[in-house]
Structure formats: C-alpha cells, structure tokens
Amino acid sequence: MSPRPLLALSVFGSFLGLAASARGQRVLLEVKSPVPAADACSPVFIGDWDGDGVEDVAIGAVRDSTVANLAGAARVHSGADGSVLAAFYGTNAVDYFGGAVARMPDMNGDGVDELAVSAIYADNSGTDTGSVFVYAGRTGTLLLQADGPSYIKFFGAPMGPIDDVDGDGICDLFVSHLGAGDLVDVISGADGSEITAIKGGGGGDEFGYAACAIHDVDGDGVKDLLIGAKHYQNSVGLVGAAYVVSPVSGTVLRSHFGAHYFEVHGAGTAAVRDLDGDGVDDYVVTSKYDDNLVAGMVRVYSGATGNAIGKITNFDKRTYLETQVTGAGDVNGDGFGDFAVSGMWWDDQNVGQPAAFLISGKTQLLLDRIETVDVGFVLSPAIDFDKDGFDDLAVGIIDSAFDGKVRVYSGDDLWLNATSSRPVAGDTLDFAVREGPAAGPVVLVLEDVDGTPYFQVVNGLGLFDVTGGYAYSAVVPKGLAGHDMTFKAYAHDASGHLIKSSGQGVHFK
C-alpha cells in the first residue's frame, strides 16, 4: 500500500511565524564549554561531587589553551545547573590533557568517586610519551600521576578502571597507547607502577586502539579487557580483530576476527548489560565497514559464550554507521542492555549530518536517531541521571569551530523515530514506534504546529507487532515548507498504564 498524504493543508492556516519545535529525546542537561574552540566534548558521568544529590559530569577539552597552546583541560560541571565545580589543566603546550576522561571508583575512602584524565602528548618521560592523572572526588586533590614509559608514545587513550588487579585494595587502571606499539598497560592505582603489560601481535595491528573493561569472563574475580586490533591481517586480508584478555595474566581468553576483507573489526569496543536474557553481561565490537564495504557495522557477542548473537548494519539508505560505540545502560526499562553508535544520517536531498543511533539491545532495532547541526559526537556510558528508572545518555557535541558542549538525553518507556526530520513535498515521512507491548494499541499524535499546541491523531488506532513496534508512512503534501511539527506516540504498558514518547520534531523544507 502506498503512503498516504500526511494531513490536510487547512490545518496550518493559523500557525505561521511561531517558534520551531525540537527533535529527539528530552534534553535533561546541556553544558557548554566556558572556553571557545576548546573541543570540550568528551563527557563522563562522575558521581555527586558537590553533595547536592545530583550526578555531575566531567568533560575533557583537549584544545583548551588556558595554560598554554593546546595544553588541554578537564572540568567537572554541576549536573544541576552546569556550573564549573572543578577545573584541571595540562602543563605544557600540546599536552592534549583531557584526551580521555574516566570515572574511577572511590580510591581514598571518602565515599566519592574519583576522576582520571589523560594527557596523551605530555612529555614527562620523553617526547609525547603521555601521562595519566587521578584526582580525588569533591576536593580535586591529585591522588596519582602515572607517566608513560620512555620507549613508547601516546600513553593515556583509551583508559579506565579495571578492578583491583594486584590485591592491594585499590582499583587499578588499564591504559592504552592510542594504538602505538601494540601495548595495553595495566597499572597500579596506588603508585602507577606497571602490573601487567599486554602486548599485541605486532606488525602494525593497532592493538589497543580500542579497549574497555567488560565482565569477569574467566571467573578470577577481576573484570577482563576487550581490546581491539583493527589492523590485524590474516589470509583474507585486513579483517581486524578483538580479544578478551585477562588483566591479571595477560592471557587471551577469546579471539574475535573480522569475517571479510577490509572489515577493520575491532575499531570500537564496549561493554553492555545483558542483551540476550541469560543473566550475563555482553559486549559489542564495531567494524569500520560492513559486508558490502559501505559503512560501519556492529557485532554483538554473548558474554557467557563469546558466540556472535547479532549484527547491526545500516538501518536504511539514509544511515551510515561509524565505529564509536558505548553501552547505554537500559534506556527503556525492559531489563535488557542498550547501546549507542555514532554515524551519519542523510536526508532525501542528500544532505548529511552526524547522528547518534540508539539501539535496543532486546530487538537490536533502532530506538532513536539523535541529530544536531554540529559536526561530531563523543558518547559516554549511560546512567539514570534523573532517577526516573530509565538510563540516560551523555553525548558530547563539537562544531566546526571546535566549540564543544555536552547534552544528557533522557531514557523513556516508549520511543518514536521520524525519518526524514527535514522532508520536502513528495518525500515519504516514516514513523517508527518502539518498545510497546506486543499486539497492544498505539496512537500517533500531532501535538505542536509551529510552536502552538495542537492535538490530532494521525492514522487512527494502530497495533504493535510481535516485536513491540509500529510503523506508519505518509507522503508529504505541498504547502508545508517552512513549518515545524512535533509528533508523539501514546500507548499502554504491560500493566495498562498510559505511556508516551518524547516529541519528535519535523521541519518541512
């Protein structure tokens, strides 16, 4: 059946000239960099540093030149109002302090989590060798400085906590060398000394370009590492690889290889909550290219067995997935882990822009496409920022002038995605509602026209399919150019309570 015309033109007669509607999930917090052109877009939820009961956010700003040209900075911002609670800076020009930021569990026993910051080009033990610093929560006291070894460069990214590997009661860290030298170090959280040196296969594999901590695979009481080696080659060619490795012994516990030529598997790695319902957390690995060498791809692996349990490529002709991926907690409250992937989205006029694609771990279908008018994204693992029972996603956004900001987008119990968000007359406008109860009723509603509240049911009463999804498509009629509409979906949850999605704004061109 062909899509039908969207709405009668007479709907818009009295709504000209009012404010445009916004697209996407509710923005719970927006923090803009206090310093222009600082590239301040690398976020991490950092705990409650000011004791006001609200989660705060740390943001790395590698191009900050407050101390010296590109020395870098990291700031902790209030989750309540975005104000700066603490600021830390690089020492010398081009330190790129803030290249990675990570939340560390309480290391000094005061009940507040700490902040780890890397300066990947710091020169403390040699040119561009890099350093990692850990600061005490709330006070900002320097607890640890670990300088990279003199024989290798770019110590500090990626990096993060990895449990207490050496048994001294203090959380330790994994620190990669930005893919240089095929080495990931596990270092002491007490004094920065090396505990385990995990070496790749050499030959330019870029072992360590991506790395993250996942659940305890081998049962030794310590989380294990998922390390990407995106330039690994075998007889097929440059397929890429990812390895699950013990941080205690350096033993490779599992190996995952790309399946086809130039897949570049291992370009991104992330731990995610249980996706398949077996009670064990899982993990995902991204590839630079899919089977057709068109765009990125995500492979989903069982944490229990290591078997592949899913593969996500482009959702439609407009989507171009890239390699950055992060666990998004459980953004829809269904008990399954979700995740987010960076990428590009192209409208029917072939105009593209960066987007973050939020994916349901249960169905591995698209929940929402987060768009901005900027040029890049940095994604952070999610938490329940507003304490409503749904995890929320922090997204760092950078524009062409290197001005950065961070937004926290809300989780929800019902999701609506509209494609295209900028249609012209004759385009097909597709609506997809997700996470409803199978076979339950759903309605799609027009709620706002050019900033004026409005209420009109679109296409009558619908029913969710077996996956909890509902789709509706319509042809955009002439005469809507320059207008903005906001749509929402309404349904009942499994208990019969009314639920609704966040508004999805559509700008007609």
C-alpha positions in Angstrom: 0.0 0.0 0.0 1.3 3.4 -0.9 1.9 6.0 1.8 -1.0 8.4 2.2 -0.9 12.2 2.3 0.1 13.4 5.7 -2.5 16.0 6.7 -4.9 18.4 5.1 -3.3 21.8 4.4 -6.0 23.7 6.2 -4.5 22.5 9.5 -1.8 25.1 9.1 -3.8 28.2 8.3 -3.3 30.0 11.6 0.1 28.7 12.7 2.5 30.8 10.7 5.6 32.5 12.1 5.9 30.8 15.5 8.9 29.1 17.1 10.3 25.9 15.7 9.9 22.6 17.5 12.8 20.5 18.7 13.7 17.0 17.6 14.7 14.0 19.7 14.6 12.8 23.3 14.2 15.3 26.1 17.4 17.2 26.9 17.9 16.9 30.7 21.1 18.9 30.8 23.2 21.0 28.4 26.6 22.2 29.3 28.6 24.5 27.0 32.3 25.0 27.2 33.3 28.2 29.0 36.3 28.4 26.7 35.8 28.8 22.9 37.4 26.4 20.4 38.4 24.0 23.3 37.0 20.8 21.8 35.2 20.3 25.1 33.0 17.4 24.2 34.4 14.3 25.9 31.9 13.6 28.8 31.7 11.1 31.6 29.2 10.9 34.5 31.4 11.4 37.6 29.2 11.0 40.6 28.0 13.7 43.0 31.0 15.9 43.6 29.2 18.8 45.3 26.9 16.8 47.5 23.6 18.1 46.2 22.2 14.7 45.3 22.6 15.2 41.5 25.0 13.4 39.3 27.8 15.6 37.9 29.6 15.5 34.6 33.3 15.7 33.7 34.2 17.0 30.3 37.6 16.8 28.6 38.8 19.7 26.5 41.9 18.8 24.6 42.2 22.1 22.7 41.8 24.3 25.7 44.7 26.8 25.7 44.1 28.5 29.1 47.6 27.5 30.4 49.4 27.1 27.1 48.5 26.4 23.5 46.6 23.2 23.3 47.7 22.2 26.8 44.1 21.0 27.4 41.8 20.9 30.4 39.1 18.8 32.1 36.3 20.4 34.1 33.7 18.9 36.4 30.3 20.5 35.9 27.3 20.5 38.2 24.5 18.2 37.0 22.0 20.6 38.5 23.0 23.9 36.7 26.1 23.2 34.6 28.3 25.4 36.6 32.0 24.5 36.9 32.8 22.7 40.2 36.5 22.0 39.5 39.0 22.6 36.7 42.2 20.8 35.9 44.8 21.8 33.3 47.6 20.5 31.2 51.1 21.9 31.9 52.7 22.5 28.6 51.8 23.3 25.0 50.2 20.4 23.1 49.8 18.1 26.1 46.3 17.4 25.0 45.3 17.0 28.6 41.6 15.8 28.6 42.1 13.4 25.7 40.4 10.8 27.7 38.4 11.1 31.0 37.1 8.2 33.1 35.2 7.7 36.3 37.2 5.8 38.9 35.6 4.2 42.0 36.4 5.7 45.4 40.1 5.2 45.9 40.8 7.2 49.0 37.9 6.0 51.1 35.9 9.3 51.4 32.8 7.9 49.7 33.1 10.0 46.5 34.3 8.6 43.1 37.4 10.0 41.5 38.3 11.4 38.1 41.0 10.0 35.8 42.3 12.3 33.0 45.0 11.5 30.4 47.4 13.9 28.7 48.3 11.8 25.7 51.1 14.1 24.4 52.6 15.0 27.8 56.4 14.9 27.8 57.1 13.9 31.4 59.2 10.8 30.5 60.0 11.7 26.9 58.5 13.5 23.9 54.8 12.6 23.5 55.1 9.7 25.9 51.8 10.7 27.7 50.6 10.7 31.3 47.5 9.8 33.3 46.3 11.7 36.4 43.7 10.7 39.0 42.0 13.4 41.1 40.0 13.0 44.3 36.3 13.5 44.1 35.0 16.6 45.6 38.4 18.0 46.7 40.3 17.7 43.4 43.5 16.6 45.2 45.9 14.8 42.9 46.0 11.2 44.0 48.1 9.7 41.2 50.3 10.6 38.3 51.5 7.8 36.1 53.8 8.7 33.2 54.1 6.5 30.2 57.3 4.6 29.6 60.1 6.4 27.7 60.3 3.8 24.9 56.7 4.3 23.6 54.4 7.2 22.8 50.8 8.3 23.5 50.2 6.7 26.9 46.6 7.5 28.0 43.9 6.7 25.5 41.8 4.7 25.8 42.0 4.2 29.6 39.7 3.4 32.6 39.2 1.4 35.8 39.8 -2.4 35.8 39.1 -3.5 39.4 41.8 -4.4 42.0 44.2 -6.5 39.9 47.1 -6.7 42.4 45.0 -7.2 45.5 46.1 -4.1 47.4 42.5 -2.9 48.0 42.8 0.0 45.4 41.2 0.0 42.0 43.8 -0.3 39.2 43.7 1.1 35.6 44.1 -0.1 32.1 46.0 2.4 29.8 46.5 2.0 26.1 48.9 3.9 23.9 46.5 5.1 21.3 47.3 2.1 19.1 51.0 2.8 19.1 53.4 -0.1 19.8 50.6 -2.7 20.2 50.6 -2.4 24.0 48.0 -2.0 26.7 49.3 -1.5 30.3 47.6 -2.4 33.5 48.9 0.0 36.2 48.6 0.2 39.9 46.0 2.7 41.2 48.2 3.2 44.3 51.5 4.2 42.6 51.2 3.9 38.8 53.6 1.1 38.5 53.1 -1.5 35.8 51.2 -4.6 36.9 50.7 -6.3 33.5 52.0 -5.4 30.0 49.6 -6.9 27.5 51.2 -7.0 24.1 49.6 -7.4 20.7 50.8 -9.4 17.8 52.9 -6.6 16.3 53.1 -5.8 12.7 51.0 -2.7 12.9 47.9 -4.4 14.2 47.0 -1.2 16.2 46.3 -3.5 19.2 44.8 -1.2 21.8 43.3 1.4 19.5 40.0 0.5 21.3 39.8 -1.0 24.8 37.3 -1.3 27.6 36.7 -3.3 30.7 34.0 -6.0 30.5 32.6 -8.5 33.0 34.7 -11.2 34.6 34.9 -13.8 31.8 37.4 -16.3 33.5 35.9 -16.2 37.0 39.0 -14.9 38.8 37.1 -12.1 40.5 38.6 -9.4 38.2 37.0 -7.8 35.2 38.6 -8.6 31.9 39.6 -6.4 29.0 38.1 -6.3 25.5 40.9 -5.0 23.2 40.6 -4.1 19.5 43.3 -4.6 17.0 41.7 -3.0 14.0 44.5 -3.6 11.5 45.0 -7.3 12.2 45.6 -9.2 9.0 45.2 -12.9 8.1 45.0 -14.8 4.8 41.8 -13.0 3.9 43.5 -9.6 4.3 42.9 -6.7 6.7 40.0 -8.1 8.7 40.7 -6.7 12.1 40.3 -8.4 15.5 39.2 -8.0 19.1 40.5 -10.0 22.0 39.2 -10.7 25.5 42.3 -10.6 27.7 42.9 -11.2 31.4 44.5 -8.1 33.0 46.0 -10.4 35.7 48.0 -12.7 33.5 47.7 -11.1 30.0 46.2 -14.4 28.7 44.0 -14.1 25.7 40.7 -15.7 26.7 38.7 -15.2 23.5 39.5 -14.0 20.0 37.1 -12.4 17.5 38.2 -11.9 13.9 36.6 -9.9 11.1 34.9 -12.0 8.5 35.7 -10.3 5.3 38.4 -8.3 3.5 38.8 -4.7 4.9 36.2 -5.1 7.6 38.6 -3.5 10.2 36.9 -5.3 13.1 37.9 -4.0 16.5 37.7 -0.3 15.6 35.4 0.2 18.6 34.6 -1.9 21.7 32.1 -1.5 24.5 30.7 -3.4 27.5 26.9 -3.6 27.5 24.4 -5.0 30.0 22.8 -8.4 29.4 21.3 -8.4 25.9 20.1 -12.0 25.5 18.5 -12.5 28.9 20.9 -15.2 30.2 21.9 -13.1 33.2 25.5 -12.4 31.9 26.5 -9.0 30.6 27.5 -9.0 26.9 29.8 -6.9 24.7 29.9 -5.3 21.3 32.7 -4.7 18.7 32.4 -2.4 15.8 33.9 -2.7 12.3 34.8 0.2 10.0 33.0 -1.5 7.1 30.1 -3.9 6.7 29.9 -6.8 4.3 29.5 -4.6 1.3 32.3 -2.1 2.2 29.7 0.6 2.5 29.6 1.7 6.2 30.2 0.6 9.7 28.9 -2.5 11.4 28.3 -3.6 15.0 28.8 -7.3 16.0 27.2 -8.3 19.3 28.8 -11.1 21.4 27.5 -13.2 24.2 29.3 -12.6 27.4 28.6 -16.1 28.6 29.9 -18.0 25.5 31.6 -15.5 23.2 29.3 -16.5 20.4 28.1 -13.8 18.0 24.4 -13.1 18.8 23.7 -10.2 16.5 24.9 -8.0 13.7 23.7 -4.4 13.0 24.5 -2.6 9.8 22.7 0.4 8.3 19.1 0.7 9.2 18.1 2.3 5.8 19.6 4.0 2.8 20.0 7.2 4.9 22.1 5.7 7.7 25.9 5.5 7.8 27.1 3.8 10.9 30.6 4.6 12.2 32.8 2.9 14.8 32.3 4.8 18.1 30.1 2.7 20.4 29.1 2.8 24.0 26.9 0.9 26.4 23.7 2.9 27.1 22.5 1.0 30.2 18.8 0.2 29.9 17.2 3.3 28.4 13.8 1.8 28.0 13.4 -0.2 31.2 12.9 -3.6 29.6 15.6 -5.3 31.5 17.9 -5.6 28.5 21.1 -3.6 27.9 21.0 -1.0 25.1 23.8 0.8 23.2 24.6 3.8 21.1 26.7 4.1 17.9 27.9 7.2 16.2 27.4 7.8 12.5 26.0 10.0 9.7 22.4 10.4 8.5 21.5 11.6 5.0 18.1 13.1 4.1 16.4 12.6 0.7 18.1 15.7 -0.6 21.5 14.0 0.1 22.4 16.4 2.9 24.2 14.6 5.7 25.0 15.4 9.3 26.4 13.4 12.3 24.0 11.4 14.4 24.0 9.1 17.4 21.9 6.0 16.8 20.4 4.5 20.0 19.8 0.7 19.6 17.6 -1.6 21.6 19.6 -4.5 23.0 16.5 -6.7 23.1 15.4 -6.3 19.5 18.6 -4.8 18.0 16.4 -2.3 16.2 16.7 1.5 16.1 15.1 3.3 19.0 16.0 6.9 18.1 18.4 8.9 16.0 19.8 11.9 17.8 20.7 14.7 15.4 22.3 18.1 15.8 23.6 20.7 13.3 27.2 20.1 14.5 30.0 18.0 13.1 30.8 15.3 15.6 29.8 13.2 18.6 31.5 11.7 21.6 29.4 9.1 23.5 29.6 8.3 27.2 28.3 5.2 29.1 24.8 5.9 30.4 23.4 6.2 33.9 19.9 7.1 35.3 20.7 10.8 35.6 17.2 12.0 36.6 16.4 8.9 38.7 13.2 8.0 36.8 14.1 4.3 36.3 15.4 4.8 32.7 19.1 5.3 32.0 20.1 8.5 30.2 22.8 9.1 27.6 25.5 11.8 27.7 26.5 13.0 24.2 29.4 15.3 23.6 28.9 17.5 20.5 31.5 19.6 18.6 31.1 22.1 15.9 33.3 23.1 13.0 34.9 25.8 15.2 35.9 23.2 17.8 33.3 24.7 20.3 32.1 21.8 22.4 29.0 21.1 24.5 27.5 18.1 26.3 23.9 17.1 26.4 22.2 14.5 28.5 19.3 12.8 26.7 16.5 11.1 28.6 15.6 7.5 28.6 12.0 6.6 28.1 9.4 3.7 28.1 8.1 4.4 24.6 10.2 5.6 21.6 9.3 7.4 18.4 11.6 8.0 15.5 10.7 10.1 12.4 12.6 9.8 9.1 13.2 12.2 7.5 13.3 15.1 10.0 13.6 17.6 7.2 11.3 16.4 4.4 10.2 18.2 1.3 6.9 17.9 -0.7 6.7 14.4 -2.2 9.0 12.8 0.3 7.9 9.8 2.3 7.8 10.5 6.1 8.3 7.3 8.1 7.3 7.0 11.7 8.5 4.1 13.8 7.3 3.5 17.4 9.3 1.0 19.5 9.1 -0.8 22.9 5.4 -1.1 23.1 3.6 -4.3 24.3 3.1 -6.8 21.5 -0.4 -6.5 20.0 -1.2 -3.6 22.2 -2.9 -0.4 20.9 -0.9 2.7 19.9 -1.8 6.1 18.5 0.5 8.6 16.7 -0.5 12.2 17.5 0.4 15.6 16.1 0.9 17.8 19.2 2.5 21.0 18.1 2.5 23.2 14.9 5.0 26.0 14.7 5.1 26.3 18.5 1.4 26.3 19.1 -0.1 23.3 21.0 -2.3 21.1 18.7 -3.8 17.6 19.0 -4.7 15.4 16.1 -4.5 11.7 15.8 -2.6 10.5 12.7 -3.8 7.4 11.0 -6.2 6.3 13.8 -5.7 3.5 16.2 -2.8 1.1 15.4 -1.5 -2.1 16.9 2.1 -3.1 17.9 3.6 -6.1 16.1 5.3 -9.0 17.9 8.5 -7.0 18.4 6.6 -4.2 20.1 7.0 -2.0 17.0 4.5 0.1 15.0 5.2 1.8 11.6 3.3 4.4 9.6 4.4 6.2 6.4 2.9 9.2 4.7 3.6 11.3 1.6 4.4 15.0 2.4 1.9 17.2 0.6 2.8 20.6 -1.0 2.5 23.8 1.1 4.3 22.8 4.3 7.7 24.3 3.5 9.0 26.3 6.5 6.6 24.8 9.0 7.5 22.7 12.1 5.5 19.9 13.7 6.0 17.8 16.8 4.7 14.3 17.0 4.3 11.9 19.9 3.2 8.3 20.3 0.8 7.1 23.1 0.3 3.5 24.3 -0.3 1.4 27.4 2.4 -0.5 29.1 2.1 -4.2 30.1 0.3 -3.0 33.3 -2.2 -0.9 31.4 -0.7 2.4 32.4 -0.6 5.2 29.8 2.9 5.9 28.4 4.0 8.3 25.8 7.2 9.0 23.8 9.2 12.2 23.7 8.3 14.6 21.0 9.9 14.2 17.5 10.2 17.4 15.7 9.9 17.5 11.9 10.9 20.6 9.9 9.4 20.8 6.4 11.7 22.2 3.8 
